[in-house]
Amino acid sequence: MEKLSLFGGTPSRPTPLPYAHQTIEADDLAAVTEALASDWITQGPTVARFERALAERAGVKHAVVVANGTAALHAACWAAGLGPGDDAITTPLTFAATANAVVYQGARPVFADIDGATLNIDPDAVKRTATERTRAILSVDFAGLPCDYDRLLRLAREHGWLVIADAAHSFGGAFVGRPVGALADMTTLSFHPVKLITTGEGGAVLTDRDDLAERLRMMRHHGIRYADPTRPWRYEIPEPGNNYRLTDFQSALGLSQLAKLERFWTRRDRLARRYRERLDGSPFLELPALPEGLRHGWHLFVVLLSLDRLTADRDTVLQALRAENIGATVHYPLVYGHPFYRERFGYAAGLCPVAETVEARLVTLPLFPAMTEGDQDDVLRAMDKVFAHYAR
């Protein structure tokens, strides 16, 4: 048996492999340089061009770009009118920004358990969790797999709720032939470097509703409303917004990257399917479900450790993989386990038992377009090495 690098052995690869990395090419650099040399580097025409291209790609009327994915979530909650006394139901298995955006509005995030197969929010759990205070569902397409929007929208329409889809992981994916971006009342995107396309930092909210689009544009620009477009110095602020604007040079990068979305997705899909082929049937892990008819966005590739087959816990396995120069990590610590949520809202262990069982077993493996099959073989070889060491 090979000795683990954790205990003095030779690592599976000589240099670290990150879990994710941006792909920036010569035409991306040229697009940014051209924008920087233009008359407008913020609030100019390239922003509008990027918005039109995003809306067209998603098949919706409006795209409103903002400073980052968290700003997109906050803008959507603001546009939805969430406020004190309101609840919004979301998943605990997400980055905290999803729930934080609800808190920013003075509303309360309420956590519904996940489906143990898909790892997405469980519509039945949403139904059990809802109260008369519920005003919205913030779904999250975990790792890139679209949620069950047919059931979520049907439930929302029965009760008059809005559905805000956090699609930071799934842009480029689809649900039963309908593209991500056109599946909810509002859909938020992130263009952080680890996502499918990047603007450095950046985000967007997609919607078909004119009223929501108007509120989103107000929110990103201090809450300003122009009563007379011919006199832009005459404006009013009905309610305070934020400065969440995206620049033209970031939008130029976004336009260049958007043209490559399908290529980037195809490469991720090929690598993800190769992972699944190689790992299927392993006694040491389980793979999340991949339902028919859904196009996975493949932002992340996650596995669930079979801890009953190992003498180590999840964190020990992660430490061993990272010592082998494999940048494995965890997405995510459950939101209600963070001190703020425990102390502010009184959330405690046992709230979402399926999510808690899943979180203890989750491992994210490296996945990004510039990965080679050789890089992926290093990951698989390191996993075999670690599992052999810790096998019961």
C-alpha positions in Angstrom: 0.0 0.0 0.0 1.3 3.5 -0.9 2.1 5.7 2.0 -0.1 8.8 2.2 1.7 12.1 1.8 0.0 13.0 5.1 2.4 10.5 6.7 5.6 11.2 4.7 4.7 9.5 1.3 5.1 11.1 -2.1 2.1 13.2 -3.2 -0.1 11.9 -6.0 0.9 15.0 -8.1 3.9 17.4 -7.7 1.9 20.7 -7.7 -1.5 21.6 -6.2 -4.6 21.3 -8.3 -7.3 23.8 -7.3 -10.9 22.8 -7.1 -11.8 25.5 -9.6 -10.1 28.1 -11.8 -11.1 30.8 -14.3 -10.4 30.5 -18.0 -9.2 33.8 -19.5 -8.1 33.8 -23.1 -6.6 36.4 -25.5 -9.9 37.6 -26.8 -11.1 38.2 -23.3 -8.1 40.4 -22.6 -8.7 42.3 -25.9 -12.3 42.9 -25.1 -11.4 44.4 -21.7 -8.7 46.5 -23.2 -11.0 47.9 -25.8 -13.6 48.8 -23.1 -11.0 50.5 -20.9 -9.9 52.6 -23.9 -13.4 53.7 -24.7 -15.3 56.8 -23.5 -17.3 54.8 -21.0 -15.8 52.5 -18.4 -19.0 52.4 -16.2 -22.7 53.0 -16.8 -22.1 52.9 -20.5 -23.3 51.0 -23.6 -21.4 47.7 -23.0 -23.4 47.1 -19.8 -26.6 47.2 -21.9 -25.1 45.0 -24.5 -24.2 42.4 -21.9 -27.7 42.5 -20.4 -29.3 42.0 -23.8 -27.1 39.0 -24.5 -27.8 37.4 -21.1 -31.5 37.9 -21.6 -31.4 36.4 -25.0 -29.4 33.4 -23.8 -31.9 32.7 -21.0 -35.0 33.4 -23.1 -36.3 36.1 -20.9 -37.2 39.8 -21.4 -34.9 41.4 -18.8 -31.4 40.9 -17.4 -30.2 43.4 -14.8 -26.4 43.1 -14.1 -25.0 44.0 -10.7 -21.7 44.0 -8.8 -21.7 40.4 -7.7 -23.8 37.4 -7.0 -24.7 38.5 -3.5 -25.9 41.8 -4.8 -28.1 39.9 -7.2 -29.7 38.0 -4.4 -30.1 41.2 -2.3 -31.6 43.1 -5.3 -34.1 40.2 -5.9 -35.2 40.2 -2.3 -35.6 44.0 -2.4 -37.5 43.9 -5.6 -39.7 41.1 -4.1 -40.6 43.5 -1.3 -39.4 41.3 1.5 -39.3 43.0 4.9 -39.8 42.7 8.6 -42.5 40.1 9.5 -41.9 38.1 6.3 -40.4 34.7 5.9 -38.5 33.3 2.9 -37.9 29.6 2.6 -34.6 28.4 1.4 -32.2 25.4 1.6 -29.5 25.1 4.3 -27.1 23.6 1.8 -25.9 26.8 0.1 -23.4 29.5 0.6 -24.7 31.9 3.3 -25.2 34.7 0.9 -28.6 33.1 -0.2 -30.0 33.5 3.4 -28.1 36.7 4.2 -29.9 38.5 1.4 -33.2 37.8 3.2 -31.7 39.1 6.5 -30.6 42.3 4.8 -34.3 43.0 4.1 -35.2 42.5 7.8 -37.0 39.3 6.9 -36.4 35.8 8.3 -34.8 33.0 6.3 -36.5 29.7 7.1 -34.8 26.4 6.2 -36.5 23.5 4.5 -34.7 20.1 4.3 -33.2 18.8 1.1 -33.9 15.7 -1.1 -31.2 13.2 -0.2 -30.8 12.0 -3.8 -30.5 15.3 -5.7 -29.3 17.5 -2.8 -31.7 20.2 -3.8 -34.5 21.7 -1.7 -37.4 19.2 -1.2 -40.7 20.6 -2.3 -42.5 18.5 0.3 -40.3 20.0 3.0 -41.1 23.5 1.7 -44.8 22.7 2.1 -44.3 21.5 5.6 -42.2 24.5 6.5 -44.5 27.2 5.2 -46.5 29.5 7.4 -48.8 32.5 7.0 -45.6 34.7 7.1 -44.1 33.0 4.0 -43.6 35.3 1.0 -41.0 33.7 -1.2 -39.0 30.6 -1.9 -35.3 31.0 -2.6 -34.3 27.8 -4.4 -30.7 26.9 -5.0 -29.6 24.7 -8.0 -27.0 23.0 -5.9 -23.7 22.1 -7.7 -25.6 23.0 -11.0 -28.6 20.7 -11.0 -31.8 22.6 -11.5 -34.4 22.2 -8.8 -37.9 20.8 -9.4 -39.3 24.1 -10.6 -42.6 22.5 -11.7 -43.5 21.6 -8.2 -42.0 24.7 -6.6 -43.8 27.1 -8.9 -47.1 25.2 -8.5 -46.8 25.5 -4.7 -45.8 29.2 -4.9 -48.8 30.0 -7.2 -51.2 28.3 -4.8 -50.1 30.6 -2.0 -49.1 33.8 -3.8 -45.4 33.5 -3.2 -42.5 34.5 -5.5 -39.9 32.1 -6.5 -36.3 33.4 -6.6 -33.9 30.9 -8.2 -30.3 31.1 -7.0 -28.7 29.8 -10.1 -25.1 30.8 -9.3 -24.2 27.2 -10.0 -26.4 26.3 -12.9 -26.2 28.9 -15.7 -26.0 26.9 -18.9 -28.2 24.2 -17.5 -31.9 23.4 -18.3 -35.0 21.9 -16.7 -37.0 19.7 -19.1 -35.9 21.7 -22.1 -36.3 25.2 -20.5 -33.1 27.1 -19.9 -31.9 28.2 -16.5 -33.0 31.8 -16.2 -36.5 31.3 -17.4 -37.6 28.9 -14.6 -38.6 31.3 -11.8 -40.0 34.8 -11.2 -36.4 36.0 -10.7 -33.2 34.1 -11.3 -29.9 35.3 -9.8 -26.5 34.6 -11.4 -22.9 34.9 -10.2 -19.9 35.7 -12.4 -17.2 35.0 -9.8 -14.1 33.4 -11.3 -15.1 29.9 -10.2 -18.4 30.0 -12.0 -19.2 28.9 -15.6 -18.4 32.4 -16.9 -16.7 35.3 -15.1 -16.6 39.1 -15.0 -14.1 39.0 -12.1 -16.8 39.8 -9.7 -20.3 40.3 -11.0 -23.9 39.0 -11.1 -27.2 39.4 -12.7 -31.0 39.0 -12.1 -33.1 37.6 -14.9 -36.9 38.1 -15.1 -39.8 38.2 -17.5 -41.7 40.7 -15.4 -41.4 44.4 -16.3 -42.4 45.5 -12.8 -39.6 43.5 -11.1 -37.1 44.6 -13.7 -37.9 48.2 -13.0 -37.4 47.7 -9.3 -34.1 45.8 -9.8 -32.7 48.7 -11.9 -33.7 51.1 -9.2 -32.2 49.0 -6.4 -28.8 48.8 -8.1 -28.7 52.6 -8.6 -29.4 53.9 -5.1 -33.2 53.4 -5.4 -33.3 56.4 -7.9 -36.4 56.8 -10.1 -36.3 59.3 -13.0 -39.7 61.0 -13.3 -38.7 62.7 -16.6 -35.9 61.0 -18.7 -35.3 64.3 -20.6 -34.3 66.0 -17.3 -32.0 63.5 -15.6 -31.0 66.0 -12.9 -34.6 65.7 -11.6 -34.9 62.4 -9.8 -36.4 61.0 -6.7 -35.7 58.1 -4.3 -38.9 56.4 -3.1 -36.9 53.9 -1.0 -33.1 53.6 -0.6 -31.3 51.2 -2.8 -27.6 50.5 -3.2 -24.7 51.1 -5.6 -24.6 47.7 -7.1 -23.6 48.7 -10.6 -21.3 46.6 -12.9 -18.7 48.4 -15.0 -18.4 48.4 -18.8 -15.0 46.7 -18.8 -16.4 43.9 -16.6 -19.4 43.7 -19.0 -17.0 43.4 -21.9 -15.3 40.4 -20.3 -18.8 39.0 -19.6 -19.8 39.3 -23.3 -16.6 37.6 -24.4 -17.1 34.8 -21.8 -20.8 34.4 -22.6 -19.8 33.5 -26.2 -17.9 30.6 -24.8 -20.5 29.3 -22.3 -21.4 26.3 -24.4 -17.8 25.3 -24.9 -17.0 25.7 -21.2 -20.1 23.7 -20.3 -19.3 21.0 -22.7 -15.9 20.5 -21.2 -17.3 20.5 -17.7 -19.9 17.9 -18.7 -17.3 15.7 -20.3 -15.1 15.7 -17.2 -18.1 15.2 -14.9 -19.3 12.2 -16.8 -15.8 10.8 -16.8 -15.8 11.2 -13.0 -19.1 9.4 -12.8 -18.0 6.6 -15.0 -14.9 6.0 -13.0 -16.5 6.4 -9.6 -19.7 4.6 -10.2 -19.9 1.4 -8.0 -17.1 2.5 -5.6 -17.8 1.1 -2.1 -16.4 4.2 -0.5 -18.7 6.9 -2.0 -22.1 7.6 -3.5 -22.9 9.9 -6.4 -25.8 12.4 -6.3 -28.8 11.6 -8.6 -28.8 12.9 -12.1 -32.5 12.8 -13.1 -33.5 12.4 -16.8 -34.5 15.6 -18.6 -32.3 17.9 -16.6 -29.1 19.5 -18.0 -26.7 19.9 -15.1 -24.7 23.1 -15.0 -21.6 21.3 -13.4 -20.3 24.2 -11.5 -19.3 21.7 -8.8 -18.6 17.9 -8.8 -19.6 16.6 -5.4 -19.5 13.1 -3.9 -20.9 11.6 -0.7 -18.5 9.5 1.3 -19.7 6.1 2.6 -18.4 6.7 6.1 -19.5 3.3 7.3 -16.8 1.8 4.9 -14.0 4.1 6.2 -12.1 4.5 9.5 -11.8 8.2 8.9 -14.3 11.1 9.0 -14.9 13.5 6.1 -12.4 16.1 7.4 -9.7 13.5 7.7 -10.3 12.4 4.1 -10.1 16.0 3.0 -6.8 16.6 4.8 -5.4 13.5 3.2 -6.5 14.5 -0.3 -5.1 18.0 0.1 -1.8 16.6 1.3 -1.8 14.7 -2.1 -2.0 18.1 -3.8 -5.7 17.7 -4.7 -7.7 20.8 -3.9 -10.8 19.0 -2.5 -13.1 21.0 -0.3 -16.6 21.2 1.1 -19.7 23.0 -0.3 -21.1 23.9 2.2 -21.3 24.1 5.9 -25.0 24.3 6.6 -26.1 27.9 6.9 -28.1 27.6 10.1 -25.0 26.2 11.8 -23.2 29.5 11.6 -23.1 31.5 14.9 -25.2 34.4 13.5 -28.1 32.1 12.6 -27.9 30.2 15.8 -27.8 33.3 18.0 -30.2 35.5 16.0 -32.9 32.9 15.1 -32.3 30.1 17.6 -31.6 27.5 14.9 -30.1 24.3 16.2 -28.9 20.9 15.2 -31.8 18.6 14.1 -33.6 21.3 12.1 -32.9 19.6 8.7 -31.8 16.0 9.4 -31.3 15.0 5.8 -29.1 18.0 5.1 -27.1 17.3 8.3 -26.4 13.7 7.3 -25.4 14.8 3.8 -23.1 17.7 4.9 -21.0 15.3 7.1 -20.3 13.2 4.0 -19.8 15.9 1.3 -16.6 16.3 -0.7 -16.1 18.6 -3.7 -13.6 17.4 -6.3 -11.7 19.7 -8.7 -13.7 20.5 -11.9 -13.0 23.4 -14.3 -12.6 23.7 -18.1 -8.8 23.9 -18.2 -8.4 20.6 -16.3 -6.9 17.9 -18.4 -7.8 14.2 -18.2 -4.3 13.8 -16.7 -5.3 16.2 -13.9 -8.4 14.2 -13.3 -6.5 10.9 -13.2 -4.4 12.5 -10.5 -7.6 13.1 -8.5 -8.8 9.6 -9.0 -5.4 8.1 -8.1 -5.3 10.1 -4.9 -8.8 9.0 -4.0 -7.9 5.4 -4.5 -4.8 5.9 -2.3 -6.7 7.6 0.5 -9.5 5.1 0.4 -7.1 2.1 0.5 -5.4 3.6 3.6 -8.7 4.2 5.5 -10.8 1.3 4.3 -12.4 -0.8 7.0 
